[in-house]
Structures are given as C-alpha cells and as structure tokens.
Amino acid sequence: MVTEWDEFKQLDFAKIYAAMPKPAFVFDGRNILPLAKLKEMGFRVYGIGK
C-alpha cells in the first residue's frame, strides 16, 4: 500500500486473502491498514517505515 486513498482502506481483505497464493503478503507503505487484524486472517504483514 503506497497511497492513502479511501478506496484502499475499504478492501475486502478476506476475499483477497482467499484468492491469493500462500503465503500471502501485505506491505503497507503508509501504515494505514489494520495490521493486527490482517495477521489474524493469515497474512504476513509488514508496515514499511515503522
């Protein structure tokens, strides 16, 4: 994630996770996503710049 647009804050991450090859990664360059929630779903998440 490299933008703060609202469209990216409202994504259906459960649907995205189900469609991705595993392991599924999320890289959040703006630190705007709920990283703990995404980890619980199974994503491997990285907040860039933290």
CNS distance restraints for C-alpha pairs under 8 A (distance, minus, plus):
assign (resid   1 and name CA) (resid   8 and name CA) 7.80 0.50 0.50
assign (resid   1 and name CA) (resid  26 and name CA) 7.74 0.50 0.50
assign (resid   1 and name CA) (resid  27 and name CA) 6.02 0.50 0.50
assign (resid   1 and name CA) (resid  28 and name CA) 4.47 0.50 0.50
assign (resid   1 and name CA) (resid  29 and name CA) 5.22 0.50 0.50
assign (resid   1 and name CA) (resid  30 and name CA) 6.51 0.50 0.50
assign (resid   2 and name CA) (resid  28 and name CA) 6.70 0.50 0.50
assign (resid   2 and name CA) (resid  29 and name CA) 4.88 0.50 0.50
assign (resid   2 and name CA) (resid  30 and name CA) 5.80 0.50 0.50
assign (resid   3 and name CA) (resid   8 and name CA) 7.81 0.50 0.50
assign (resid   3 and name CA) (resid  29 and name CA) 7.68 0.50 0.50
assign (resid   3 and name CA) (resid  30 and name CA) 6.58 0.50 0.50
assign (resid   4 and name CA) (resid   8 and name CA) 7.26 0.50 0.50
assign (resid   4 and name CA) (resid   9 and name CA) 7.83 0.50 0.50
assign (resid   4 and name CA) (resid  30 and name CA) 6.77 0.50 0.50
assign (resid   4 and name CA) (resid  32 and name CA) 7.26 0.50 0.50
assign (resid   5 and name CA) (resid   9 and name CA) 7.20 0.50 0.50
assign (resid   6 and name CA) (resid  10 and name CA) 6.69 0.50 0.50
assign (resid   7 and name CA) (resid  11 and name CA) 6.96 0.50 0.50
assign (resid   9 and name CA) (resid  32 and name CA) 7.47 0.50 0.50
assign (resid   9 and name CA) (resid  33 and name CA) 6.70 0.50 0.50
assign (resid  12 and name CA) (resid  16 and name CA) 6.32 0.50 0.50
assign (resid  13 and name CA) (resid  17 and name CA) 5.87 0.50 0.50
assign (resid  13 and name CA) (resid  38 and name CA) 7.62 0.50 0.50
assign (resid  14 and name CA) (resid  18 and name CA) 6.22 0.50 0.50
assign (resid  14 and name CA) (resid  41 and name CA) 7.22 0.50 0.50
assign (resid  15 and name CA) (resid  19 and name CA) 6.41 0.50 0.50
assign (resid  16 and name CA) (resid  20 and name CA) 6.29 0.50 0.50
assign (resid  17 and name CA) (resid  24 and name CA) 6.74 0.50 0.50
assign (resid  17 and name CA) (resid  41 and name CA) 7.86 0.50 0.50
assign (resid  17 and name CA) (resid  42 and name CA) 7.82 0.50 0.50
assign (resid  17 and name CA) (resid  43 and name CA) 7.23 0.50 0.50
assign (resid  20 and name CA) (resid  24 and name CA) 6.11 0.50 0.50
assign (resid  23 and name CA) (resid  43 and name CA) 7.17 0.50 0.50
assign (resid  23 and name CA) (resid  44 and name CA) 7.13 0.50 0.50
assign (resid  24 and name CA) (resid  42 and name CA) 7.52 0.50 0.50
assign (resid  24 and name CA) (resid  43 and name CA) 5.19 0.50 0.50
assign (resid  24 and name CA) (resid  44 and name CA) 6.07 0.50 0.50
assign (resid  25 and name CA) (resid  43 and name CA) 5.58 0.50 0.50
assign (resid  25 and name CA) (resid  44 and name CA) 4.75 0.50 0.50
assign (resid  25 and name CA) (resid  45 and name CA) 5.77 0.50 0.50
assign (resid  25 and name CA) (resid  46 and name CA) 7.92 0.50 0.50
assign (resid  26 and name CA) (resid  43 and name CA) 6.66 0.50 0.50
assign (resid  26 and name CA) (resid  44 and name CA) 6.26 0.50 0.50
assign (resid  26 and name CA) (resid  45 and name CA) 4.73 0.50 0.50
assign (resid  26 and name CA) (resid  46 and name CA) 6.26 0.50 0.50
assign (resid  27 and name CA) (resid  45 and name CA) 5.96 0.50 0.50
assign (resid  27 and name CA) (resid  46 and name CA) 4.89 0.50 0.50
assign (resid  27 and name CA) (resid  47 and name CA) 6.05 0.50 0.50
assign (resid  27 and name CA) (resid  48 and name CA) 6.76 0.50 0.50
assign (resid  28 and name CA) (resid  32 and name CA) 7.11 0.50 0.50
assign (resid  28 and name CA) (resid  33 and name CA) 6.85 0.50 0.50
assign (resid  28 and name CA) (resid  45 and name CA) 7.63 0.50 0.50
assign (resid  28 and name CA) (resid  46 and name CA) 6.16 0.50 0.50
assign (resid  28 and name CA) (resid  47 and name CA) 4.83 0.50 0.50
assign (resid  28 and name CA) (resid  48 and name CA) 5.85 0.50 0.50
assign (resid  29 and name CA) (resid  47 and name CA) 6.17 0.50 0.50
assign (resid  29 and name CA) (resid  48 and name CA) 4.78 0.50 0.50
assign (resid  29 and name CA) (resid  49 and name CA) 7.04 0.50 0.50
assign (resid  30 and name CA) (resid  47 and name CA) 7.55 0.50 0.50
assign (resid  30 and name CA) (resid  48 and name CA) 7.19 0.50 0.50
assign (resid  31 and name CA) (resid  47 and name CA) 5.58 0.50 0.50
assign (resid  31 and name CA) (resid  48 and name CA) 7.01 0.50 0.50
assign (resid  31 and name CA) (resid  49 and name CA) 8.00 0.50 0.50
assign (resid  31 and name CA) (resid  50 and name CA) 7.93 0.50 0.50
assign (resid  34 and name CA) (resid  38 and name CA) 6.34 0.50 0.50
assign (resid  35 and name CA) (resid  39 and name CA) 6.14 0.50 0.50
assign (resid  35 and name CA) (resid  45 and name CA) 6.36 0.50 0.50
assign (resid  35 and name CA) (resid  46 and name CA) 7.78 0.50 0.50
assign (resid  35 and name CA) (resid  47 and name CA) 7.63 0.50 0.50
assign (resid  36 and name CA) (resid  40 and name CA) 6.35 0.50 0.50
assign (resid  37 and name CA) (resid  41 and name CA) 6.45 0.50 0.50
assign (resid  38 and name CA) (resid  42 and name CA) 6.56 0.50 0.50
assign (resid  38 and name CA) (resid  43 and name CA) 5.58 0.50 0.50
assign (resid  38 and name CA) (resid  44 and name CA) 7.83 0.50 0.50
assign (resid  38 and name CA) (resid  45 and name CA) 7.08 0.50 0.50
assign (resid  39 and name CA) (resid  43 and name CA) 4.98 0.50 0.50
assign (resid  39 and name CA) (resid  44 and name CA) 6.11 0.50 0.50
assign (resid  39 and name CA) (resid  45 and name CA) 6.39 0.50 0.50
